[in-house]
Amino acid sequence: SFFLQLLNILKQKLIMSSLLPFRKTESPKRKNSTKEALVVGGFLLFLTLTISSFPNYKRLPLNVPKVQKKVELSNLPPGKLRQLLDIEKKKEPALYHNLMQWDFHAKGTPHIGYVHIGKCGGVSVERAIQKTENGRNAIITEGVASYHMLPPPADYVSLLNDWMFAIRDPITRIQSNWIYAHPLNNPYRMDKTQLQGFITQMHNCYPSLDDAATKGLSSPSTSHTGEGYCPELLRRIFMGELKHGPQVIHYGRGFRYHISPFLKKNDDGTSVIEGKNIYVVRQENMEKDLNSINAAFGGSPTSFTEKIGNYPHFWDYKTNTAKSVDSLPYTDRTLSPEGMSNLCWILCDEIQVYKQVLQQAKNLERDQLEDSMKKLAQHCPKEAAEDHRCPMFLNKDWIKQGVPTADSTVVAKVE
């Protein structure tokens, strides 16, 4: 290109000028100019080699849409993409999470989209796919674009027809996140995040998840500060109104948040998700689901034979080893019947999206779908019912008043 030719000309002139002083008696001034010329020439040489090693990369203006930037990056040769992603991670973290996180696709632009919903074993799925031999792994061969913490852009949802979702029973997902975000476990987190004030306040108000579900979700708020605000604070966190920060991000960014682009309606009244090939990896059945997805793309139905372990989110910094969840200071995730019922009520919308994804999954046999629905019904029988609709209250008084009881009179509409 013209830019590379110009750099080569400048490089040659600077190198020649740096050699000229050696033909004459050197003076201090000439010595300094020689050093400067060599430094500039070396920098230009490095810049030329760096740019030439990225033949498919184009410098994009700042106003280019993220999805366009993603497509440009997806054309990079394997091995080079990771370097640019590391740069993007430091420069623009939100964009980094919305870029492809895997750089081992064999066909350039990926053909499979992967949506990793937090606390559903998504990192374990990624690592399992990476460890499997390429010759037996059709998922890698197709190429994967991974999304976590941000839903995939609408343009990419339209572009790709095949989508994988890492999913989990919404109740057990919340139970897992309660352990993950608990202040007593925070010193062992691998991301070394600092505790947010309102998370500490919430756990001070409710020492256990069952306390939060029974007392916090059903009690009315009596003030905007102190203990009187605890119930409202808890409900705002669980409903995703406070969704920024490492301790609360998984509460607010669940199924509805990540899968929202697929729930939009087409002109003919059908949902976008109905026109896609949806594959699910259930946290409770990772190996079986990955094998069925692999077979769907022409790979071996027995590629994933080893038990997929949980990715270690906690670390023992004294022994410098991974710390299991069972060995953490706080591990209580039990729920009483009342607490379970309240949690099901507040997660009703999440449960309906979870059901919709399960029903659209092409890699699940009828008995597998029924098994997942039966397990959901054990937790939330009302919300798991096929014709159940979640009440959307005309006002948000319930956020202050709490989950309505059976004898409460509330004005509601259905969604």
C-alpha positions as CSV (number, residue, x, y, z in Angstrom):
1,S,0.0,0.0,0.0
2,F,1.0,3.7,-0.3
3,F,1.5,3.9,3.5
4,L,3.9,1.0,3.6
5,Q,5.9,2.3,0.6
6,L,6.2,5.7,2.3
7,L,7.5,4.0,5.5
8,N,10.0,2.0,3.5
9,I,11.4,5.2,1.8
10,L,11.7,7.0,5.1
11,K,13.3,4.0,6.7
12,Q,15.9,3.7,4.0
13,K,16.7,7.5,4.1
14,L,17.0,7.5,7.9
15,I,19.3,4.4,7.9
16,M,21.5,5.9,5.2
17,S,21.7,9.2,7.1
18,S,22.6,7.4,10.3
19,L,25.5,5.7,8.6
20,L,27.0,8.9,7.1
21,P,28.7,10.1,10.3
22,F,30.8,7.0,10.5
23,R,32.6,8.1,7.3
24,K,33.9,11.2,8.9
25,T,35.5,12.3,12.1
26,E,32.7,12.2,14.7
27,S,31.9,15.2,16.9
28,P,29.7,15.1,20.0
29,K,26.9,16.7,18.0
30,R,27.2,14.1,15.3
31,K,27.2,11.3,17.9
32,N,23.9,12.6,19.3
33,S,22.3,12.9,15.9
34,T,23.5,9.4,15.1
35,K,21.8,7.9,18.1
36,E,18.6,9.8,17.4
37,A,18.6,8.6,13.8
38,L,19.1,5.0,14.8
39,V,16.3,5.2,17.4
40,V,13.8,6.7,14.9
41,G,14.9,4.3,12.2
42,G,14.5,1.4,14.5
43,F,11.0,2.5,15.5
44,L,9.9,2.9,11.9
45,L,11.3,-0.5,11.1
46,F,9.4,-2.0,14.0
47,L,6.2,-0.2,12.9
48,T,6.6,-1.4,9.3
49,L,7.0,-5.0,10.4
50,T,4.1,-4.8,12.8
51,I,1.7,-3.4,10.2
52,S,2.8,-5.8,7.5
53,S,2.0,-8.7,9.9
54,F,-1.6,-7.6,10.0
55,P,-2.6,-7.8,6.3
56,N,-6.3,-8.0,7.0
57,Y,-6.5,-5.4,9.7
58,K,-7.7,-1.9,8.9
59,R,-7.5,1.0,11.2
60,L,-11.2,1.9,11.9
61,P,-12.4,5.3,12.9
62,L,-13.9,5.7,16.4
63,N,-17.4,6.1,15.1
64,V,-17.5,2.7,13.4
65,P,-20.3,0.5,14.9
66,K,-19.0,-2.2,17.2
67,V,-20.4,-5.0,15.0
68,Q,-18.4,-3.7,12.0
69,K,-15.3,-3.6,14.1
70,K,-16.0,-7.1,15.2
71,V,-16.3,-8.3,11.6
72,E,-13.0,-6.6,10.7
73,L,-11.3,-8.3,13.6
74,S,-12.8,-11.6,12.8
75,N,-10.8,-11.7,9.5
76,L,-7.5,-11.6,11.2
77,P,-5.3,-14.7,11.0
78,P,-5.4,-16.9,14.1
79,G,-2.9,-15.9,16.8
80,K,-3.0,-12.2,15.9
81,L,-6.6,-11.6,17.1
82,R,-5.7,-12.4,20.7
83,Q,-3.1,-9.6,20.7
84,L,-5.6,-7.0,19.5
85,L,-8.2,-8.3,22.0
86,D,-5.7,-7.8,24.8
87,I,-5.3,-4.2,23.6
88,E,-9.0,-3.6,23.4
89,K,-9.5,-5.1,26.8
90,K,-7.4,-2.4,28.4
91,K,-8.6,0.4,26.1
92,E,-12.4,-0.4,26.0
93,P,-13.5,-3.1,28.3
94,A,-17.2,-3.0,27.3
95,L,-16.2,-3.5,23.6
96,Y,-13.8,-6.3,24.5
97,H,-16.7,-8.3,26.1
98,N,-18.7,-7.8,22.9
99,L,-15.9,-9.0,20.7
100,M,-15.1,-12.6,19.9
101,Q,-13.1,-14.1,22.8
102,W,-11.9,-17.1,20.9
103,D,-9.3,-16.9,18.1
104,F,-9.1,-20.5,17.0
105,H,-11.8,-20.6,14.3
106,A,-10.7,-22.2,11.1
107,K,-12.9,-20.5,8.6
108,G,-12.2,-16.8,9.2
109,T,-15.6,-15.4,10.1
110,P,-17.3,-17.6,12.8
111,H,-20.4,-19.5,12.0
112,I,-21.7,-20.2,15.5
113,G,-22.7,-17.6,18.1
114,Y,-22.2,-18.5,21.8
115,V,-24.1,-16.6,24.5
116,H,-22.5,-17.1,28.0
117,I,-25.0,-16.2,30.7
118,G,-23.3,-15.7,34.0
119,K,-23.2,-18.5,36.6
120,C,-24.2,-21.1,34.1
121,G,-20.8,-22.8,33.7
122,G,-20.0,-20.9,30.6
123,V,-16.3,-20.6,31.2
124,S,-16.1,-24.3,31.9
125,V,-17.8,-24.9,28.5
126,E,-15.3,-22.7,26.7
127,R,-12.3,-24.5,28.3
128,A,-13.8,-27.9,27.5
129,I,-14.1,-27.0,23.9
130,Q,-10.6,-25.6,23.7
131,K,-9.1,-28.8,25.2
132,T,-10.8,-31.1,22.8
133,E,-8.8,-32.2,19.7
134,N,-9.7,-30.2,16.7
135,G,-10.0,-33.3,14.5
136,R,-13.0,-34.4,16.6
137,N,-14.4,-31.0,17.5
138,A,-16.7,-29.7,14.8
139,I,-17.7,-26.8,17.0
140,I,-14.2,-25.3,16.8
141,T,-14.0,-26.0,13.1
142,E,-17.1,-24.0,12.5
143,G,-15.7,-21.1,14.5
144,V,-17.4,-19.5,17.5
145,A,-18.2,-15.8,18.4
146,S,-18.6,-15.6,22.2
147,Y,-20.6,-13.1,24.1
148,H,-20.6,-12.5,27.8
149,M,-21.9,-9.6,29.9
150,L,-23.4,-8.0,26.8
151,P,-26.1,-9.4,24.5
152,P,-25.0,-9.9,20.9
153,P,-25.7,-7.0,18.6
154,A,-28.8,-7.2,16.4
155,D,-26.7,-7.3,13.2
156,Y,-24.8,-10.3,14.4
157,V,-28.0,-12.0,15.5
158,S,-29.2,-11.6,11.9
159,L,-25.9,-12.7,10.4
160,L,-25.6,-16.1,12.3
161,N,-28.2,-18.8,12.2
162,D,-26.6,-21.2,14.7
163,W,-26.5,-20.2,18.4
164,M,-25.4,-21.9,21.6
165,F,-26.6,-20.8,25.0
166,A,-25.0,-21.8,28.3
167,I,-28.1,-22.1,30.6
168,R,-29.1,-23.2,34.1
169,D,-32.2,-23.5,36.3
170,P,-32.8,-19.8,37.3
171,I,-33.2,-20.7,41.0
172,T,-29.8,-22.6,41.2
173,R,-28.2,-19.8,39.2
174,I,-29.2,-17.3,41.9
175,Q,-28.1,-19.6,44.6
176,S,-24.7,-19.9,43.0
177,N,-24.4,-16.2,42.6
178,W,-25.2,-15.6,46.3
179,I,-22.1,-17.7,47.2
180,Y,-20.1,-16.0,44.4
181,A,-20.9,-12.5,45.6
182,H,-20.9,-13.0,49.3
183,P,-18.6,-10.6,51.2
184,L,-17.0,-13.4,53.3
185,N,-15.9,-15.1,50.1
186,N,-14.6,-12.0,48.5
187,P,-11.0,-12.2,49.7
188,Y,-10.6,-15.5,47.7
189,R,-12.0,-14.2,44.4
190,M,-9.6,-14.5,41.5
191,D,-10.7,-11.2,40.0
192,K,-9.7,-9.4,43.3
193,T,-12.7,-7.0,43.1
194,Q,-13.4,-4.6,45.9
195,L,-16.7,-4.9,47.7
196,Q,-19.4,-2.4,46.8
197,G,-21.1,-0.6,49.7
198,F,-24.7,-1.7,48.9
199,I,-23.7,-5.3,48.6
200,T,-22.2,-5.2,52.1
201,Q,-25.3,-3.5,53.4
202,M,-27.5,-6.2,51.8
203,H,-25.6,-9.1,53.4
204,N,-25.5,-7.3,56.7
205,C,-29.3,-7.1,56.6
206,Y,-29.7,-10.7,55.4
207,P,-27.0,-13.1,56.7
208,S,-28.4,-16.0,54.5
209,L,-30.1,-16.4,51.2
210,D,-33.2,-17.8,53.0
211,D,-33.3,-14.7,55.2
212,A,-33.2,-12.6,52.0
213,A,-35.9,-14.6,50.3
214,T,-38.3,-15.0,53.2
215,K,-37.9,-11.6,55.0
216,G,-36.4,-9.4,52.5
217,L,-38.5,-10.2,49.5
218,S,-41.8,-10.0,51.4
219,S,-41.2,-7.2,53.9
220,P,-42.2,-3.6,53.1
221,S,-39.6,-0.9,53.1
222,T,-40.0,1.7,55.8
223,S,-37.4,4.3,54.9
224,H,-34.9,5.3,52.2
225,T,-31.9,4.7,54.5
226,G,-30.6,2.2,57.0
227,E,-32.4,-1.0,57.9
228,G,-35.7,0.3,56.7
229,Y,-34.3,0.4,53.2
230,C,-33.0,-3.2,53.2
231,P,-36.0,-4.9,51.6
232,E,-36.2,-2.4,48.7
233,L,-32.5,-2.6,48.1
234,L,-32.6,-6.3,47.9
235,R,-35.5,-6.3,45.5
236,R,-33.8,-3.8,43.3
237,I,-30.7,-5.9,43.1
238,F,-32.5,-9.1,42.4
239,M,-34.6,-7.5,39.7
240,G,-31.6,-6.0,38.0
241,E,-32.2,-2.3,38.7
242,L,-28.7,-2.2,40.2
243,K,-26.7,-4.2,37.7
244,H,-23.3,-2.4,37.5
245,G,-20.5,-3.9,39.5
246,P,-18.8,-7.2,39.9
247,Q,-20.9,-8.4,42.9
248,V,-24.3,-7.6,41.4
249,I,-23.8,-7.9,37.6
250,H,-25.0,-11.5,37.4
251,Y,-28.2,-10.7,39.3
252,G,-29.3,-8.1,36.8
253,R,-27.8,-9.6,33.6
254,G,-29.6,-12.9,33.4
255,F,-31.7,-14.6,30.7
256,R,-33.8,-11.7,29.7
257,Y,-30.8,-9.4,29.4
258,H,-28.6,-11.7,27.3
259,I,-31.3,-13.2,25.1
260,S,-33.4,-10.0,24.5
261,P,-32.3,-9.7,20.8
262,F,-33.8,-13.2,20.1
263,L,-37.1,-12.4,21.7
264,K,-38.0,-9.5,19.4
265,K,-40.9,-10.0,17.0
266,N,-40.5,-10.3,13.2
267,D,-42.9,-8.6,10.8
268,D,-44.9,-11.9,10.6
269,G,-45.4,-12.0,14.4
270,T,-42.9,-14.8,15.1
271,S,-40.0,-14.3,17.4
272,V,-36.5,-14.1,16.1
273,I,-35.5,-17.1,18.2
274,E,-38.0,-19.3,16.2
275,G,-36.0,-18.8,13.0
276,K,-32.7,-19.7,14.5
277,N,-31.0,-23.0,15.2
278,I,-30.7,-23.0,19.0
279,Y,-28.5,-25.3,20.9
280,V,-28.2,-25.3,24.7
281,V,-25.5,-26.5,27.1
282,R,-27.3,-27.1,30.4
283,Q,-25.0,-26.7,33.4
284,E,-26.4,-29.9,34.8
285,N,-25.7,-31.9,31.6
286,M,-22.6,-30.3,30.0
287,E,-20.9,-33.3,28.5
288,K,-24.1,-34.8,27.0
289,D,-25.2,-31.5,25.5
290,L,-21.8,-30.7,24.0
291,N,-21.6,-34.1,22.4
292,S,-25.1,-33.6,20.9
293,I,-24.1,-30.2,19.5
294,N,-20.8,-31.6,18.2
295,A,-22.7,-34.3,16.4
296,A,-25.2,-31.8,14.9
297,F,-22.2,-30.1,13.1
298,G,-20.8,-33.4,11.8
299,G,-18.4,-34.2,14.6
300,S,-18.1,-37.1,16.9
301,P,-20.9,-37.7,19.5
302,T,-18.3,-38.9,22.0
303,S,-15.7,-36.1,21.8
304,F,-16.5,-34.9,25.4
305,T,-15.9,-38.0,27.5
306,E,-14.3,-36.5,30.6
307,K,-16.3,-34.9,33.4
308,I,-16.3,-31.1,32.8
309,G,-15.2,-29.6,36.1
310,N,-16.2,-26.2,37.3
311,Y,-13.9,-23.3,36.4
312,P,-12.2,-22.1,39.7
313,H,-13.4,-18.6,40.5
314,F,-11.7,-18.6,43.9
315,W,-8.0,-18.9,44.8
316,D,-6.2,-19.6,48.0
317,Y,-3.4,-17.0,48.0
318,K,-1.5,-18.6,50.9
319,T,-1.1,-22.0,49.2
320,N,-1.3,-20.5,45.7
321,T,-3.9,-23.1,44.6
322,A,-7.5,-23.1,43.4
323,K,-10.0,-23.0,46.2
324,S,-13.2,-25.1,45.8
325,V,-16.6,-23.6,46.5
326,D,-17.2,-26.1,49.4
327,S,-14.1,-24.8,51.2
328,L,-15.2,-21.2,51.2
329,P,-16.1,-19.4,54.4
330,Y,-19.7,-19.1,53.3
331,T,-21.5,-21.9,51.5
332,D,-25.1,-21.9,52.7
333,R,-27.6,-21.8,49.8
334,T,-30.6,-23.6,51.4
335,L,-34.1,-22.2,50.9
336,S,-37.2,-22.8,52.9
337,P,-40.5,-23.4,51.1
338,E,-41.6,-19.8,51.7
339,G,-38.2,-18.5,50.5
340,M,-38.4,-20.7,47.4
341,S,-41.9,-19.5,46.6
342,N,-40.9,-15.8,47.0
343,L,-37.8,-16.3,44.8
344,C,-39.8,-18.0,42.1
345,W,-42.3,-15.1,42.1
346,I,-39.6,-12.5,41.6
347,L,-37.8,-14.6,39.0
348,C,-41.0,-15.3,37.1
349,D,-39.9,-13.5,33.9
350,E,-36.5,-15.1,34.0
351,I,-38.1,-18.5,34.3
352,Q,-40.3,-17.9,31.2
353,V,-37.3,-17.0,29.1
354,Y,-35.5,-20.0,30.3
355,K,-38.5,-22.2,29.3
356,Q,-38.6,-20.6,25.9
357,V,-34.9,-21.3,25.2
358,L,-35.3,-25.0,26.4
359,Q,-38.3,-25.5,24.1
360,Q,-36.4,-24.1,21.0
361,A,-33.3,-26.3,21.6
362,K,-32.6,-28.5,18.7
363,N,-30.1,-30.7,20.5
364,L,-32.5,-31.8,23.2
365,E,-34.6,-35.0,22.9
366,R,-38.2,-34.9,24.2
367,D,-37.3,-36.8,27.4
368,Q,-34.4,-34.4,28.0
369,L,-36.7,-31.4,27.7
370,E,-39.2,-33.0,30.0
371,D,-36.5,-33.8,32.6
372,S,-35.3,-30.1,32.7
373,M,-38.9,-28.9,33.0
374,K,-39.6,-31.4,35.8
375,K,-36.6,-30.2,37.8
376,L,-37.8,-26.6,37.3
377,A,-41.3,-27.6,38.5
378,Q,-39.8,-29.0,41.7
379,H,-38.6,-25.5,42.5
380,C,-41.3,-23.4,41.0
381,P,-44.4,-25.4,40.1
382,K,-46.6,-22.3,39.3
383,E,-44.0,-20.6,37.1
384,A,-43.1,-23.8,35.4
385,A,-46.6,-24.4,34.2
386,E,-47.0,-24.2,30.4
387,D,-49.7,-21.5,30.4
388,H,-48.3,-19.4,33.3
389,R,-48.0,-15.7,32.8
390,C,-46.1,-13.3,35.0
391,P,-48.0,-10.4,36.6
392,M,-46.6,-7.0,35.6
393,F,-48.0,-4.5,38.1
394,L,-49.3,-1.2,36.8
395,N,-47.2,0.5,39.4
396,K,-44.0,-0.5,41.2
397,D,-45.5,-0.4,44.7
398,W,-44.5,-4.0,45.2
399,I,-40.8,-3.0,45.1
400,K,-41.4,-1.1,48.3
401,Q,-44.2,-3.3,49.7
402,G,-42.7,-6.8,48.8
403,V,-43.9,-9.9,47.2
404,P,-47.8,-10.0,47.4
405,T,-49.3,-12.7,49.6
406,A,-52.1,-15.0,48.6
407,D,-54.7,-12.6,50.2
408,S,-53.2,-9.4,48.8
409,T,-55.3,-7.4,46.4
410,V,-53.1,-5.9,43.7
411,V,-54.0,-4.5,40.3
412,A,-52.1,-6.3,37.7
413,K,-51.8,-6.9,34.0
414,V,-50.3,-9.9,32.2
415,E,-47.4,-9.7,29.7
